[in-house]
């Protein structure tokens, strides 16, 4: 048993604080409306294309085993 420990920190928090804690999260998602959006297929295509270019350059310059 620990004598100097403050057990009040381990108590359950107030159940009514959920709305206030999620307000910042909602504001964050609302601020993201005007950003550039890329589809997952486009990102995958760019990654595969970049890998193919790097591989092609390695083969062209004799660095491929």
mmJSON file of the N, C-alpha and C atoms, coordinates in Angstrom:
{"data_MODEL":{"atom_site":{
"group_PDB":["ATOM","ATOM","ATOM","ATOM","ATOM","ATOM","ATOM","ATOM","ATOM","ATOM","ATOM","ATOM","ATOM","ATOM","ATOM","ATOM","ATOM","ATOM","ATOM","ATOM","ATOM","ATOM","ATOM","ATOM","ATOM","ATOM","ATOM","ATOM","ATOM","ATOM","ATOM","ATOM","ATOM","ATOM","ATOM","ATOM","ATOM","ATOM","ATOM","ATOM","ATOM","ATOM","ATOM","ATOM","ATOM","ATOM","ATOM","ATOM","ATOM","ATOM","ATOM","ATOM","ATOM","ATOM","ATOM","ATOM","ATOM","ATOM","ATOM","ATOM","ATOM","ATOM","ATOM","ATOM","ATOM","ATOM","ATOM","ATOM","ATOM","ATOM","ATOM","ATOM","ATOM","ATOM","ATOM","ATOM","ATOM","ATOM","ATOM","ATOM","ATOM","ATOM","ATOM","ATOM","ATOM","ATOM","ATOM","ATOM","ATOM","ATOM","ATOM","ATOM","ATOM","ATOM","ATOM","ATOM","ATOM","ATOM","ATOM","ATOM","ATOM","ATOM","ATOM","ATOM","ATOM","ATOM","ATOM","ATOM","ATOM","ATOM","ATOM","ATOM","ATOM","ATOM","ATOM","ATOM","ATOM","ATOM","ATOM","ATOM","ATOM","ATOM","ATOM","ATOM","ATOM","ATOM","ATOM","ATOM","ATOM","ATOM","ATOM","ATOM","ATOM","ATOM","ATOM","ATOM","ATOM","ATOM","ATOM","ATOM","ATOM","ATOM","ATOM","ATOM","ATOM","ATOM","ATOM","ATOM","ATOM","ATOM","ATOM","ATOM","ATOM","ATOM","ATOM","ATOM","ATOM","ATOM","ATOM","ATOM","ATOM","ATOM","ATOM","ATOM","ATOM","ATOM","ATOM","ATOM","ATOM","ATOM","ATOM","ATOM","ATOM","ATOM","ATOM","ATOM","ATOM","ATOM","ATOM","ATOM","ATOM","ATOM","ATOM","ATOM","ATOM","ATOM","ATOM","ATOM","ATOM","ATOM","ATOM","ATOM","ATOM","ATOM","ATOM"],
"id":[1,2,3,4,5,6,7,8,9,10,11,12,13,14,15,16,17,18,19,20,21,22,23,24,25,26,27,28,29,30,31,32,33,34,35,36,37,38,39,40,41,42,43,44,45,46,47,48,49,50,51,52,53,54,55,56,57,58,59,60,61,62,63,64,65,66,67,68,69,70,71,72,73,74,75,76,77,78,79,80,81,82,83,84,85,86,87,88,89,90,91,92,93,94,95,96,97,98,99,100,101,102,103,104,105,106,107,108,109,110,111,112,113,114,115,116,117,118,119,120,121,122,123,124,125,126,127,128,129,130,131,132,133,134,135,136,137,138,139,140,141,142,143,144,145,146,147,148,149,150,151,152,153,154,155,156,157,158,159,160,161,162,163,164,165,166,167,168,169,170,171,172,173,174,175,176,177,178,179,180,181,182,183,184,185,186,187,188,189,190,191,192,193,194,195],
"type_symbol":["N","C","C","N","C","C","N","C","C","N","C","C","N","C","C","N","C","C","N","C","C","N","C","C","N","C","C","N","C","C","N","C","C","N","C","C","N","C","C","N","C","C","N","C","C","N","C","C","N","C","C","N","C","C","N","C","C","N","C","C","N","C","C","N","C","C","N","C","C","N","C","C","N","C","C","N","C","C","N","C","C","N","C","C","N","C","C","N","C","C","N","C","C","N","C","C","N","C","C","N","C","C","N","C","C","N","C","C","N","C","C","N","C","C","N","C","C","N","C","C","N","C","C","N","C","C","N","C","C","N","C","C","N","C","C","N","C","C","N","C","C","N","C","C","N","C","C","N","C","C","N","C","C","N","C","C","N","C","C","N","C","C","N","C","C","N","C","C","N","C","C","N","C","C","N","C","C","N","C","C","N","C","C","N","C","C","N","C","C","N","C","C","N","C","C"],
"label_atom_id":["N","CA","C","N","CA","C","N","CA","C","N","CA","C","N","CA","C","N","CA","C","N","CA","C","N","CA","C","N","CA","C","N","CA","C","N","CA","C","N","CA","C","N","CA","C","N","CA","C","N","CA","C","N","CA","C","N","CA","C","N","CA","C","N","CA","C","N","CA","C","N","CA","C","N","CA","C","N","CA","C","N","CA","C","N","CA","C","N","CA","C","N","CA","C","N","CA","C","N","CA","C","N","CA","C","N","CA","C","N","CA","C","N","CA","C","N","CA","C","N","CA","C","N","CA","C","N","CA","C","N","CA","C","N","CA","C","N","CA","C","N","CA","C","N","CA","C","N","CA","C","N","CA","C","N","CA","C","N","CA","C","N","CA","C","N","CA","C","N","CA","C","N","CA","C","N","CA","C","N","CA","C","N","CA","C","N","CA","C","N","CA","C","N","CA","C","N","CA","C","N","CA","C","N","CA","C","N","CA","C","N","CA","C","N","CA","C","N","CA","C","N","CA","C","N","CA","C"],
"label_alt_id":[null,null,null,null,null,null,null,null,null,null,null,null,null,null,null,null,null,null,null,null,null,null,null,null,null,null,null,null,null,null,null,null,null,null,null,null,null,null,null,null,null,null,null,null,null,null,null,null,null,null,null,null,null,null,null,null,null,null,null,null,null,null,null,null,null,null,null,null,null,null,null,null,null,null,null,null,null,null,null,null,null,null,null,null,null,null,null,null,null,null,null,null,null,null,null,null,null,null,null,null,null,null,null,null,null,null,null,null,null,null,null,null,null,null,null,null,null,null,null,null,null,null,null,null,null,null,null,null,null,null,null,null,null,null,null,null,null,null,null,null,null,null,null,null,null,null,null,null,null,null,null,null,null,null,null,null,null,null,null,null,null,null,null,null,null,null,null,null,null,null,null,null,null,null,null,null,null,null,null,null,null,null,null,null,null,null,null,null,null,null,null,null,null,null,null],
"label_comp_id":["UNK","UNK","UNK","UNK","UNK","UNK","UNK","UNK","UNK","UNK","UNK","UNK","UNK","UNK","UNK","UNK","UNK","UNK","UNK","UNK","UNK","UNK","UNK","UNK","UNK","UNK","UNK","UNK","UNK","UNK","UNK","UNK","UNK","UNK","UNK","UNK","UNK","UNK","UNK","UNK","UNK","UNK","UNK","UNK","UNK","UNK","UNK","UNK","UNK","UNK","UNK","UNK","UNK","UNK","UNK","UNK","UNK","UNK","UNK","UNK","UNK","UNK","UNK","UNK","UNK","UNK","UNK","UNK","UNK","UNK","UNK","UNK","UNK","UNK","UNK","UNK","UNK","UNK","UNK","UNK","UNK","UNK","UNK","UNK","UNK","UNK","UNK","UNK","UNK","UNK","UNK","UNK","UNK","UNK","UNK","UNK","UNK","UNK","UNK","UNK","UNK","UNK","UNK","UNK","UNK","UNK","UNK","UNK","UNK","UNK","UNK","UNK","UNK","UNK","UNK","UNK","UNK","UNK","UNK","UNK","UNK","UNK","UNK","UNK","UNK","UNK","UNK","UNK","UNK","UNK","UNK","UNK","UNK","UNK","UNK","UNK","UNK","UNK","UNK","UNK","UNK","UNK","UNK","UNK","UNK","UNK","UNK","UNK","UNK","UNK","UNK","UNK","UNK","UNK","UNK","UNK","UNK","UNK","UNK","UNK","UNK","UNK","UNK","UNK","UNK","UNK","UNK","UNK","UNK","UNK","UNK","UNK","UNK","UNK","UNK","UNK","UNK","UNK","UNK","UNK","UNK","UNK","UNK","UNK","UNK","UNK","UNK","UNK","UNK","UNK","UNK","UNK","UNK","UNK","UNK"],
"label_asym_id":["A","A","A","A","A","A","A","A","A","A","A","A","A","A","A","A","A","A","A","A","A","A","A","A","A","A","A","A","A","A","A","A","A","A","A","A","A","A","A","A","A","A","A","A","A","A","A","A","A","A","A","A","A","A","A","A","A","A","A","A","A","A","A","A","A","A","A","A","A","A","A","A","A","A","A","A","A","A","A","A","A","A","A","A","A","A","A","A","A","A","A","A","A","A","A","A","A","A","A","A","A","A","A","A","A","A","A","A","A","A","A","A","A","A","A","A","A","A","A","A","A","A","A","A","A","A","A","A","A","A","A","A","A","A","A","A","A","A","A","A","A","A","A","A","A","A","A","A","A","A","A","A","A","A","A","A","A","A","A","A","A","A","A","A","A","A","A","A","A","A","A","A","A","A","A","A","A","A","A","A","A","A","A","A","A","A","A","A","A","A","A","A","A","A","A"],
"label_entity_id":["1","1","1","1","1","1","1","1","1","1","1","1","1","1","1","1","1","1","1","1","1","1","1","1","1","1","1","1","1","1","1","1","1","1","1","1","1","1","1","1","1","1","1","1","1","1","1","1","1","1","1","1","1","1","1","1","1","1","1","1","1","1","1","1","1","1","1","1","1","1","1","1","1","1","1","1","1","1","1","1","1","1","1","1","1","1","1","1","1","1","1","1","1","1","1","1","1","1","1","1","1","1","1","1","1","1","1","1","1","1","1","1","1","1","1","1","1","1","1","1","1","1","1","1","1","1","1","1","1","1","1","1","1","1","1","1","1","1","1","1","1","1","1","1","1","1","1","1","1","1","1","1","1","1","1","1","1","1","1","1","1","1","1","1","1","1","1","1","1","1","1","1","1","1","1","1","1","1","1","1","1","1","1","1","1","1","1","1","1","1","1","1","1","1","1"],
"label_seq_id":[1,1,1,2,2,2,3,3,3,4,4,4,5,5,5,6,6,6,7,7,7,8,8,8,9,9,9,10,10,10,11,11,11,12,12,12,13,13,13,14,14,14,15,15,15,16,16,16,17,17,17,18,18,18,19,19,19,20,20,20,21,21,21,22,22,22,23,23,23,24,24,24,25,25,25,26,26,26,27,27,27,28,28,28,29,29,29,30,30,30,31,31,31,32,32,32,33,33,33,34,34,34,35,35,35,36,36,36,37,37,37,38,38,38,39,39,39,40,40,40,41,41,41,42,42,42,43,43,43,44,44,44,45,45,45,46,46,46,47,47,47,48,48,48,49,49,49,50,50,50,51,51,51,52,52,52,53,53,53,54,54,54,55,55,55,56,56,56,57,57,57,58,58,58,59,59,59,60,60,60,61,61,61,62,62,62,63,63,63,64,64,64,65,65,65],
"pdbx_PDB_ins_code":[null,null,null,null,null,null,null,null,null,null,null,null,null,null,null,null,null,null,null,null,null,null,null,null,null,null,null,null,null,null,null,null,null,null,null,null,null,null,null,null,null,null,null,null,null,null,null,null,null,null,null,null,null,null,null,null,null,null,null,null,null,null,null,null,null,null,null,null,null,null,null,null,null,null,null,null,null,null,null,null,null,null,null,null,null,null,null,null,null,null,null,null,null,null,null,null,null,null,null,null,null,null,null,null,null,null,null,null,null,null,null,null,null,null,null,null,null,null,null,null,null,null,null,null,null,null,null,null,null,null,null,null,null,null,null,null,null,null,null,null,null,null,null,null,null,null,null,null,null,null,null,null,null,null,null,null,null,null,null,null,null,null,null,null,null,null,null,null,null,null,null,null,null,null,null,null,null,null,null,null,null,null,null,null,null,null,null,null,null,null,null,null,null,null,null],
"Cartn_x":[0.841,0.0,0.886,0.578,1.375,0.725,1.483,0.927,0.72,1.647,1.576,0.878,0.243,-0.365,-1.738,-2.02,-3.317,-4.246,-5.155,-6.055,-7.165,-7.289,-8.357,-8.115,-6.876,-6.579,-7.126,-7.299,-7.745,-9.265,-9.96,-11.416,-11.968,-13.16,-13.822,-14.17,-13.946,-14.221,-15.719,-16.101,-17.499,-18.0,-19.139,-19.694,-20.171,-20.463,-21.007,-19.961,-18.684,-17.646,-17.366,-18.102,-17.848,-18.098,-19.113,-19.44,-18.374,-17.877,-16.847,-15.533,-15.208,-13.935,-13.954,-15.106,-15.167,-15.364,-15.535,-15.769,-14.551,-13.361,-12.156,-11.964,-12.325,-12.215,-13.179,-14.384,-15.355,-14.875,-14.315,-13.821,-12.662,-11.827,-10.703,-11.204,-12.2,-12.7,-13.457,-14.09,-14.787,-13.801,-12.625,-11.627,-10.919,-11.145,-10.452,-11.233,-12.274,-13.128,-12.477,-11.557,-11.019,-9.636,-9.267,-7.954,-8.012,-6.834,-6.741,-6.968,-7.769,-8.089,-7.506,-6.795,-6.248,-6.924,-7.277,-7.873,-6.767,-7.096,-6.083,-5.482,-6.276,-5.758,-4.705,-4.907,-3.941,-2.619,-2.688,-1.475,-0.727,-1.448,-0.828,-0.19,-0.87,-0.326,0.942,0.977,2.176,3.334,3.056,4.115,4.67,3.801,4.251,5.011,4.522,5.211,6.594,6.706,8.007,8.967,8.454,9.291,9.768,8.896,9.271,10.335,10.221,11.231,12.579,12.59,13.843,14.454,13.632,14.126,14.677,13.959,14.418,15.748,15.913,17.184,18.316,18.024,19.042,19.473,18.527,18.848,19.615,19.194,19.835,21.28,21.587,22.944,23.765,23.26,24.023,24.117,23.215,23.257,22.398,21.669,20.815,21.678,21.556,22.439,22.262],
"Cartn_y":[-1.179,0.0,1.242,2.165,3.381,4.479,5.057,6.05,7.411,7.872,9.227,9.336,8.284,8.301,8.952,9.793,10.47,9.62,8.896,7.997,8.739,10.05,10.796,10.872,10.693,10.733,9.505,8.41,7.173,7.061,8.031,7.962,8.134,7.627,7.73,9.188,9.601,10.98,11.201,12.44,12.815,12.363,11.728,11.214,12.325,13.495,14.578,15.362,15.021,15.8,15.326,14.371,13.846,14.847,15.671,16.636,17.713,18.176,19.21,18.674,17.447,16.902,16.606,16.387,16.107,17.365,18.515,19.752,20.121,19.967,20.277,19.343,18.084,17.112,17.444,17.847,18.233,19.472,20.414,21.628,21.288,20.323,19.907,19.306,18.442,17.816,18.803,19.801,20.798,21.703,21.907,22.78,22.1,20.827,20.067,20.019,20.822,20.739,21.274,22.218,22.856,22.331,21.149,20.606,19.815,19.557,18.762,17.304,16.614,15.224,14.331,13.282,12.293,10.964,10.258,8.94,7.934,6.869,5.848,5.225,5.098,4.536,5.455,6.766,7.718,7.645,7.554,7.462,6.171,5.068,3.784,3.821,4.436,4.547,5.375,6.482,7.328,6.569,5.826,5.061,3.969,3.242,2.192,2.808,3.934,4.617,5.103,5.688,6.161,4.987,3.875,2.68,2.15,2.181,1.726,2.633,3.942,4.881,4.621,4.437,4.172,2.861,1.837,0.552,0.668,1.398,1.599,2.332,3.347,4.071,3.187,2.344,1.413,0.437,-0.063,-0.989,-0.254,0.964,1.731,2.077,2.334,2.711,1.529,0.32,-0.874,-1.148,-0.619,-0.85,-2.036,-2.596,-3.741,-5.004,-5.852,-7.042,-8.022],
"Cartn_z":[0.0,0.0,0.0,-0.881,-1.005,-0.179,0.715,1.628,0.982,0.144,-0.377,-1.724,-2.202,-3.533,-3.498,-4.464,-4.557,-5.419,-4.795,-5.515,-6.234,-6.039,-6.709,-8.213,-8.661,-10.089,-10.809,-10.094,-10.704,-10.75,-10.228,-10.233,-11.632,-11.831,-13.128,-13.413,-14.669,-15.038,-15.195,-15.208,-15.36,-16.729,-16.778,-18.029,-18.953,-18.459,-19.269,-20.043,-19.932,-20.596,-22.016,-22.544,-23.881,-24.981,-24.845,-25.885,-25.982,-24.874,-24.895,-25.443,-25.137,-25.601,-27.088,-27.684,-29.117,-29.947,-29.337,-30.088,-30.92,-30.396,-31.156,-32.327,-32.157,-33.232,-34.357,-34.027,-35.051,-35.792,-35.11,-35.745,-36.683,-36.319,-37.159,-38.467,-38.418,-39.633,-40.509,-39.94,-40.741,-41.466,-40.933,-41.554,-42.717,-42.941,-43.971,-45.286,-45.444,-46.62,-47.889,-47.805,-48.996,-49.395,-48.967,-49.301,-50.608,-51.178,-52.401,-52.034,-52.819,-52.532,-53.631,-53.236,-54.155,-53.883,-54.952,-54.768,-54.447,-53.759,-53.451,-54.708,-55.765,-57.017,-57.622,-57.519,-58.061,-57.291,-55.978,-55.157,-55.472,-55.584,-55.903,-57.289,-58.254,-59.604,-59.65,-58.925,-58.887,-58.233,-57.181,-56.507,-57.417,-58.091,-59.005,-60.177,-60.694,-61.789,-61.384,-60.202,-59.72,-59.526,-59.02,-58.866,-60.206,-61.212,-62.551,-63.157,-62.946,-63.46,-62.796,-61.489,-60.772,-61.247,-61.411,-61.886,-63.306,-64.16,-65.534,-65.593,-64.762,-64.728,-64.205,-63.223,-62.722,-63.809,-64.578,-65.666,-66.762,-67.101,-68.172,-67.839,-66.59,-66.206,-65.688,-65.846,-65.494,-64.009,-63.219,-61.775,-61.343,-62.278,-61.967,-61.959,-60.963,-60.882,-62.014],
"occupancy":[1.0,1.0,1.0,1.0,1.0,1.0,1.0,1.0,1.0,1.0,1.0,1.0,1.0,1.0,1.0,1.0,1.0,1.0,1.0,1.0,1.0,1.0,1.0,1.0,1.0,1.0,1.0,1.0,1.0,1.0,1.0,1.0,1.0,1.0,1.0,1.0,1.0,1.0,1.0,1.0,1.0,1.0,1.0,1.0,1.0,1.0,1.0,1.0,1.0,1.0,1.0,1.0,1.0,1.0,1.0,1.0,1.0,1.0,1.0,1.0,1.0,1.0,1.0,1.0,1.0,1.0,1.0,1.0,1.0,1.0,1.0,1.0,1.0,1.0,1.0,1.0,1.0,1.0,1.0,1.0,1.0,1.0,1.0,1.0,1.0,1.0,1.0,1.0,1.0,1.0,1.0,1.0,1.0,1.0,1.0,1.0,1.0,1.0,1.0,1.0,1.0,1.0,1.0,1.0,1.0,1.0,1.0,1.0,1.0,1.0,1.0,1.0,1.0,1.0,1.0,1.0,1.0,1.0,1.0,1.0,1.0,1.0,1.0,1.0,1.0,1.0,1.0,1.0,1.0,1.0,1.0,1.0,1.0,1.0,1.0,1.0,1.0,1.0,1.0,1.0,1.0,1.0,1.0,1.0,1.0,1.0,1.0,1.0,1.0,1.0,1.0,1.0,1.0,1.0,1.0,1.0,1.0,1.0,1.0,1.0,1.0,1.0,1.0,1.0,1.0,1.0,1.0,1.0,1.0,1.0,1.0,1.0,1.0,1.0,1.0,1.0,1.0,1.0,1.0,1.0,1.0,1.0,1.0,1.0,1.0,1.0,1.0,1.0,1.0,1.0,1.0,1.0,1.0,1.0,1.0],
"B_iso_or_equiv":[0.0,0.0,0.0,0.0,0.0,0.0,0.0,0.0,0.0,0.0,0.0,0.0,0.0,0.0,0.0,0.0,0.0,0.0,0.0,0.0,0.0,0.0,0.0,0.0,0.0,0.0,0.0,0.0,0.0,0.0,0.0,0.0,0.0,0.0,0.0,0.0,0.0,0.0,0.0,0.0,0.0,0.0,0.0,0.0,0.0,0.0,0.0,0.0,0.0,0.0,0.0,0.0,0.0,0.0,0.0,0.0,0.0,0.0,0.0,0.0,0.0,0.0,0.0,0.0,0.0,0.0,0.0,0.0,0.0,0.0,0.0,0.0,0.0,0.0,0.0,0.0,0.0,0.0,0.0,0.0,0.0,0.0,0.0,0.0,0.0,0.0,0.0,0.0,0.0,0.0,0.0,0.0,0.0,0.0,0.0,0.0,0.0,0.0,0.0,0.0,0.0,0.0,0.0,0.0,0.0,0.0,0.0,0.0,0.0,0.0,0.0,0.0,0.0,0.0,0.0,0.0,0.0,0.0,0.0,0.0,0.0,0.0,0.0,0.0,0.0,0.0,0.0,0.0,0.0,0.0,0.0,0.0,0.0,0.0,0.0,0.0,0.0,0.0,0.0,0.0,0.0,0.0,0.0,0.0,0.0,0.0,0.0,0.0,0.0,0.0,0.0,0.0,0.0,0.0,0.0,0.0,0.0,0.0,0.0,0.0,0.0,0.0,0.0,0.0,0.0,0.0,0.0,0.0,0.0,0.0,0.0,0.0,0.0,0.0,0.0,0.0,0.0,0.0,0.0,0.0,0.0,0.0,0.0,0.0,0.0,0.0,0.0,0.0,0.0,0.0,0.0,0.0,0.0,0.0,0.0],
"pdbx_formal_charge":[null,null,null,null,null,null,null,null,null,null,null,null,null,null,null,null,null,null,null,null,null,null,null,null,null,null,null,null,null,null,null,null,null,null,null,null,null,null,null,null,null,null,null,null,null,null,null,null,null,null,null,null,null,null,null,null,null,null,null,null,null,null,null,null,null,null,null,null,null,null,null,null,null,null,null,null,null,null,null,null,null,null,null,null,null,null,null,null,null,null,null,null,null,null,null,null,null,null,null,null,null,null,null,null,null,null,null,null,null,null,null,null,null,null,null,null,null,null,null,null,null,null,null,null,null,null,null,null,null,null,null,null,null,null,null,null,null,null,null,null,null,null,null,null,null,null,null,null,null,null,null,null,null,null,null,null,null,null,null,null,null,null,null,null,null,null,null,null,null,null,null,null,null,null,null,null,null,null,null,null,null,null,null,null,null,null,null,null,null,null,null,null,null,null,null],
"auth_seq_id":[1,1,1,2,2,2,3,3,3,4,4,4,5,5,5,6,6,6,7,7,7,8,8,8,9,9,9,10,10,10,11,11,11,12,12,12,13,13,13,14,14,14,15,15,15,16,16,16,17,17,17,18,18,18,19,19,19,20,20,20,21,21,21,22,22,22,23,23,23,24,24,24,25,25,25,26,26,26,27,27,27,28,28,28,29,29,29,30,30,30,31,31,31,32,32,32,33,33,33,34,34,34,35,35,35,36,36,36,37,37,37,38,38,38,39,39,39,40,40,40,41,41,41,42,42,42,43,43,43,44,44,44,45,45,45,46,46,46,47,47,47,48,48,48,49,49,49,50,50,50,51,51,51,52,52,52,53,53,53,54,54,54,55,55,55,56,56,56,57,57,57,58,58,58,59,59,59,60,60,60,61,61,61,62,62,62,63,63,63,64,64,64,65,65,65],
"auth_comp_id":["UNK","UNK","UNK","UNK","UNK","UNK","UNK","UNK","UNK","UNK","UNK","UNK","UNK","UNK","UNK","UNK","UNK","UNK","UNK","UNK","UNK","UNK","UNK","UNK","UNK","UNK","UNK","UNK","UNK","UNK","UNK","UNK","UNK","UNK","UNK","UNK","UNK","UNK","UNK","UNK","UNK","UNK","UNK","UNK","UNK","UNK","UNK","UNK","UNK","UNK","UNK","UNK","UNK","UNK","UNK","UNK","UNK","UNK","UNK","UNK","UNK","UNK","UNK","UNK","UNK","UNK","UNK","UNK","UNK","UNK","UNK","UNK","UNK","UNK","UNK","UNK","UNK","UNK","UNK","UNK","UNK","UNK","UNK","UNK","UNK","UNK","UNK","UNK","UNK","UNK","UNK","UNK","UNK","UNK","UNK","UNK","UNK","UNK","UNK","UNK","UNK","UNK","UNK","UNK","UNK","UNK","UNK","UNK","UNK","UNK","UNK","UNK","UNK","UNK","UNK","UNK","UNK","UNK","UNK","UNK","UNK","UNK","UNK","UNK","UNK","UNK","UNK","UNK","UNK","UNK","UNK","UNK","UNK","UNK","UNK","UNK","UNK","UNK","UNK","UNK","UNK","UNK","UNK","UNK","UNK","UNK","UNK","UNK","UNK","UNK","UNK","UNK","UNK","UNK","UNK","UNK","UNK","UNK","UNK","UNK","UNK","UNK","UNK","UNK","UNK","UNK","UNK","UNK","UNK","UNK","UNK","UNK","UNK","UNK","UNK","UNK","UNK","UNK","UNK","UNK","UNK","UNK","UNK","UNK","UNK","UNK","UNK","UNK","UNK","UNK","UNK","UNK","UNK","UNK","UNK"],
"auth_asym_id":["A","A","A","A","A","A","A","A","A","A","A","A","A","A","A","A","A","A","A","A","A","A","A","A","A","A","A","A","A","A","A","A","A","A","A","A","A","A","A","A","A","A","A","A","A","A","A","A","A","A","A","A","A","A","A","A","A","A","A","A","A","A","A","A","A","A","A","A","A","A","A","A","A","A","A","A","A","A","A","A","A","A","A","A","A","A","A","A","A","A","A","A","A","A","A","A","A","A","A","A","A","A","A","A","A","A","A","A","A","A","A","A","A","A","A","A","A","A","A","A","A","A","A","A","A","A","A","A","A","A","A","A","A","A","A","A","A","A","A","A","A","A","A","A","A","A","A","A","A","A","A","A","A","A","A","A","A","A","A","A","A","A","A","A","A","A","A","A","A","A","A","A","A","A","A","A","A","A","A","A","A","A","A","A","A","A","A","A","A","A","A","A","A","A","A"],
"auth_atom_id":["N","CA","C","N","CA","C","N","CA","C","N","CA","C","N","CA","C","N","CA","C","N","CA","C","N","CA","C","N","CA","C","N","CA","C","N","CA","C","N","CA","C","N","CA","C","N","CA","C","N","CA","C","N","CA","C","N","CA","C","N","CA","C","N","CA","C","N","CA","C","N","CA","C","N","CA","C","N","CA","C","N","CA","C","N","CA","C","N","CA","C","N","CA","C","N","CA","C","N","CA","C","N","CA","C","N","CA","C","N","CA","C","N","CA","C","N","CA","C","N","CA","C","N","CA","C","N","CA","C","N","CA","C","N","CA","C","N","CA","C","N","CA","C","N","CA","C","N","CA","C","N","CA","C","N","CA","C","N","CA","C","N","CA","C","N","CA","C","N","CA","C","N","CA","C","N","CA","C","N","CA","C","N","CA","C","N","CA","C","N","CA","C","N","CA","C","N","CA","C","N","CA","C","N","CA","C","N","CA","C","N","CA","C","N","CA","C","N","CA","C","N","CA","C","N","CA","C"],
"pdbx_PDB_model_num":[1,1,1,1,1,1,1,1,1,1,1,1,1,1,1,1,1,1,1,1,1,1,1,1,1,1,1,1,1,1,1,1,1,1,1,1,1,1,1,1,1,1,1,1,1,1,1,1,1,1,1,1,1,1,1,1,1,1,1,1,1,1,1,1,1,1,1,1,1,1,1,1,1,1,1,1,1,1,1,1,1,1,1,1,1,1,1,1,1,1,1,1,1,1,1,1,1,1,1,1,1,1,1,1,1,1,1,1,1,1,1,1,1,1,1,1,1,1,1,1,1,1,1,1,1,1,1,1,1,1,1,1,1,1,1,1,1,1,1,1,1,1,1,1,1,1,1,1,1,1,1,1,1,1,1,1,1,1,1,1,1,1,1,1,1,1,1,1,1,1,1,1,1,1,1,1,1,1,1,1,1,1,1,1,1,1,1,1,1,1,1,1,1,1,1]
}}}
